[in-house]
Amino acid sequence: MNAERVVGRGVLAIVIAGLLAGGAYAQSQDPATQQQDVKQDKKDIRNDKKDLAKDRADRNADQRDINQDKRDVKNDKQDVRQDNRDIRNDKQDVHQDNKDIRQDKRDVHQDNKDIRNDKIDLSKDRADRNADQRDINHDKTKLAKDDAKYGDNSAQAKADRKDLRQERTDRNADQRDINHDKADLSKDRTDRNKDVKDLNADRKDRNQDVKDLHADRKDRNQDVKDLHSDKKDLKQDRKDRNKDQKDISKDKKDLHKDRKDLKQDRKGHK
């Protein structure tokens, strides 16, 4: 217990001696010098406050930039995702357009084949009809001769009339076939024209979809560049914000030190 008291008294004595020495040093200074120190301390404090306010303003501006960069990055990511969706849709459209074009080509090819067959059938039926008409004309001439030679009720005349009726029946059937062939030819030509229109429209759609695909890829590439740039800006702004925060901490320490110096100098001045 006695040892603790001795140590405590020794420490107290050292502290008192230090305070007395500090007071003696302060009193030993020139009053003009002390006043100049106080003035300088006040000036340092004002500068510290200015630096602190400026660094805080810079830090706040950097934080606003960071917030904006975050929004930009988020928007860029959304744009890239939307661009990729558009690209996938464009690819599907181009694939479907090419499929439609191939089908249209097959349809046009089939229509042209049908038209050629219709023309062949029409030509054949016309030849048959013309042959039947020649037979009818021949039968008429033969009937007139047989009527004059053998009489209207002769076996020859009856046979000629029977042949004439048959030839007229064949001729009429051939004419119906001709009319049917014409209708088929007209329909097949209409179908071919429609399929050609569809083919041209699908080619136009395919070309437009290819343009859209190229444009969307260009947009996606630009958005990816923007995303990388915004990420880079965000990283830099965070770095700047952290530096400003360090400056703020340093300014606070300087301000605290200068206020302490001012307080000390005022004590010495008294």
C-alpha positions in Angstrom: 0.0 0.0 0.0 2.9 2.4 0.9 4.5 1.6 -2.5 1.3 2.5 -4.4 1.0 5.8 -2.6 4.6 6.6 -3.4 4.1 5.8 -7.1 0.9 7.9 -7.2 2.5 10.8 -5.6 5.4 10.6 -8.0 3.1 10.6 -11.1 1.2 13.5 -9.7 4.4 15.4 -9.1 5.5 14.9 -12.7 2.1 16.1 -14.1 2.2 19.2 -11.9 5.7 19.9 -13.0 4.8 19.6 -16.6 1.9 22.0 -16.3 4.0 24.4 -14.4 6.7 24.2 -17.1 4.1 24.7 -19.9 2.7 27.7 -18.1 6.1 29.1 -17.5 6.9 28.6 -21.2 3.7 30.3 -22.3 4.3 33.2 -19.9 7.8 33.5 -21.1 6.6 34.1 -24.8 6.3 37.6 -26.1 2.6 38.8 -26.0 2.9 40.0 -29.7 4.1 36.6 -30.7 1.2 34.9 -28.8 -1.3 37.2 -30.5 0.2 36.4 -33.9 -0.2 32.7 -33.1 -3.8 33.1 -32.1 -4.5 35.0 -35.3 -2.7 32.3 -37.4 -4.7 29.6 -35.6 -8.0 31.3 -36.4 -6.9 31.6 -40.1 -6.0 27.9 -40.1 -9.4 27.0 -38.7 -11.1 29.1 -41.3 -9.1 27.3 -44.0 -9.8 23.9 -42.4 -13.5 24.7 -42.5 -13.4 25.7 -46.1 -11.4 22.6 -47.0 -13.9 20.5 -45.1 -16.9 22.1 -46.8 -15.3 21.7 -50.2 -14.4 18.0 -49.6 -17.9 17.3 -48.3 -19.4 19.0 -51.4 -17.1 16.9 -53.6 -18.0 13.7 -51.6 -21.7 14.5 -52.0 -21.3 15.2 -55.7 -19.4 11.9 -56.1 -22.2 10.1 -54.3 -24.7 11.6 -56.6 -22.6 10.4 -59.6 -22.4 7.0 -58.0 -26.2 6.9 -57.7 -26.6 8.0 -61.3 -24.0 5.4 -62.5 -25.9 2.7 -60.7 -29.1 3.7 -62.4 -27.3 3.9 -65.8 -25.8 0.4 -65.2 -29.2 -1.0 -64.3 -30.8 0.6 -67.4 -27.9 -0.6 -69.6 -28.4 -4.2 -68.3 -32.1 -3.9 -69.1 -31.4 -2.6 -72.6 -28.9 -5.4 -73.2 -31.5 -8.0 -72.1 -34.2 -6.4 -74.3 -31.8 -6.3 -77.2 -31.0 -10.0 -76.8 -34.7 -10.8 -76.7 -35.2 -8.7 -79.9 -32.3 -10.5 -81.6 -33.8 -13.9 -80.7 -37.2 -12.8 -82.0 -35.6 -11.4 -85.2 -33.8 -14.7 -85.8 -37.0 -16.6 -85.4 -38.7 -14.2 -87.8 -35.9 -14.7 -90.4 -36.1 -18.5 -89.9 -39.9 -18.4 -90.4 -39.6 -16.1 -93.4 -37.1 -18.4 -95.1 -39.4 -21.3 -94.4 -42.3 -19.4 -95.9 -40.2 -18.5 -99.0 -39.2 -22.1 -99.5 -42.9 -23.1 -99.3 -43.9 -20.2 -101.7 -41.3 -21.4 -104.2 -42.7 -24.9 -104.0 -46.2 -23.5 -104.5 -45.1 -21.4 -107.5 -43.3 -24.4 -109.0 -46.4 -26.6 -108.6 -48.6 -23.9 -110.1 -46.4 -23.6 -113.1 -46.5 -27.4 -113.5 -50.3 -27.3 -113.2 -50.5 -24.5 -115.8 -48.3 -26.5 -118.2 -50.6 -29.6 -117.8 -53.7 -27.5 -118.2 -52.3 -26.1 -121.5 -51.5 -29.6 -122.7 -55.0 -30.8 -121.7 -56.6 -27.8 -123.4 -54.6 -28.3 -126.6 -55.5 -32.0 -126.7 -59.2 -31.3 -126.0 -59.3 -28.7 -128.7 -57.7 -31.1 -131.2 -60.3 -33.7 -130.2 -63.1 -31.1 -130.6 -61.8 -30.1 -134.0 -61.5 -33.7 -135.1 -65.0 -34.3 -134.0 -66.2 -31.2 -135.9 -64.5 -32.5 -139.0 -66.2 -35.9 -138.5 -69.5 -34.1 -138.1 -69.0 -32.2 -141.3 -68.1 -35.4 -143.1 -71.1 -37.2 -141.7 -73.4 -34.4 -142.8 -72.0 -34.6 -146.4 -72.3 -38.4 -146.4 -75.9 -38.2 -145.0 -76.9 -35.8 -147.7 -75.5 -38.1 -150.4 -77.1 -41.2 -148.9 -80.5 -39.5 -148.6 -80.3 -38.5 -152.2 -79.1 -41.8 -153.4 -81.0 -44.3 -151.1 -83.8 -42.2 -149.5 -84.3 -40.8 -146.0 -85.4 -44.1 -144.5 -82.7 -46.2 -146.0 -80.3 -48.3 -143.9 -77.4 -46.2 -145.0 -79.2 -42.9 -144.1 -80.1 -44.3 -140.6 -76.5 -45.4 -140.0 -75.2 -41.9 -141.1 -77.6 -40.2 -138.7 -76.5 -42.4 -135.9 -72.9 -41.6 -136.6 -73.7 -37.9 -136.8 -75.4 -38.0 -133.4 -72.4 -39.8 -131.8 -70.0 -37.3 -133.3 -72.0 -34.4 -132.0 -72.1 -36.0 -128.6 -68.3 -36.4 -128.7 -67.9 -32.9 -129.9 -70.0 -31.5 -127.1 -68.1 -33.6 -124.5 -64.8 -32.3 -125.9 -66.2 -28.7 -125.7 -67.1 -29.3 -122.0 -63.6 -30.6 -121.4 -62.2 -27.5 -123.1 -64.3 -25.2 -120.9 -63.2 -27.2 -117.9 -59.6 -26.9 -119.0 -59.9 -23.2 -119.4 -61.4 -22.8 -115.9 -58.6 -24.9 -114.5 -56.0 -22.9 -116.4 -57.5 -19.6 -115.2 -57.6 -20.9 -111.6 -54.1 -22.1 -111.7 -52.9 -18.8 -113.1 -54.7 -17.0 -110.3 -53.1 -19.3 -107.7 -49.7 -18.8 -109.3 -50.1 -15.0 -109.3 -51.1 -15.1 -105.6 -48.2 -17.4 -104.7 -45.8 -15.1 -106.5 -47.2 -12.2 -104.6 -46.8 -14.2 -101.3 -43.2 -15.0 -102.3 -42.4 -11.4 -103.0 -44.0 -10.3 -99.7 -42.2 -13.0 -97.7 -38.9 -12.0 -99.3 -39.6 -8.4 -98.4 -40.4 -9.4 -94.8 -37.3 -11.5 -94.7 -35.1 -8.6 -95.9 -36.7 -6.3 -93.4 -36.3 -8.8 -90.6 -32.6 -9.2 -91.5 -32.2 -5.4 -91.3 -33.9 -5.4 -87.9 -31.6 -8.2 -86.8 -28.5 -6.2 -87.9 -29.9 -3.0 -86.2 -30.7 -4.9 -83.0 -27.2 -6.4 -82.9 -25.8 -3.0 -83.4 -27.9 -1.6 -80.6 -26.9 -4.5 -78.3 -23.2 -4.0 -79.0 -23.6 -0.3 -78.3 -25.5 -1.0 -75.1 -22.8 -3.4 -74.0 -20.2 -0.7 -74.6 -22.3 1.7 -72.6 -22.6 -0.8 -69.8 -18.8 -1.3 -69.6 -18.3 2.5 -69.7 -20.9 3.1 -66.9 -19.3 0.3 -64.8 -15.9 2.0 -65.3 -17.4 5.4 -64.3 -19.0 3.8 -61.3 -15.7 2.3 -60.2 -13.9 5.7 -60.7 -16.6 7.6 -58.9 -16.4 5.2 -55.9 -12.7 5.7 -55.9 -13.1 9.5 -55.9 -15.8 9.3 -53.2 -13.5 7.2 -51.0 -10.6 9.7 -51.5 -12.9 12.6 -50.7 -14.0 10.8 -47.5 -10.4 10.4 -46.5 -9.8 14.1 -47.2 -12.8 14.9 -45.0 -11.4 12.7 -42.2 -8.0 14.5 -42.6 -9.7 17.9 -42.6 -11.6 17.0 -39.4 -8.3 16.0 -37.7 -6.7 19.3 -38.9 -9.6 21.3 -37.7 -9.6 19.6 -34.3 -5.8 20.1 -34.0 -6.0 23.8 -35.0 -8.8 24.4 -32.5 -6.7 22.7 -29.8 -3.8 25.0 -30.8 -6.0 28.0 -30.6 -7.2 27.1 -27.2 -3.7 26.6 -26.0 -2.5 29.9 -27.5 -5.4 31.7 -25.9 -4.4 30.3 -22.5 -0.9 31.4 -23.0 -2.0 34.9 -24.1 -4.0 35.2 -20.8 
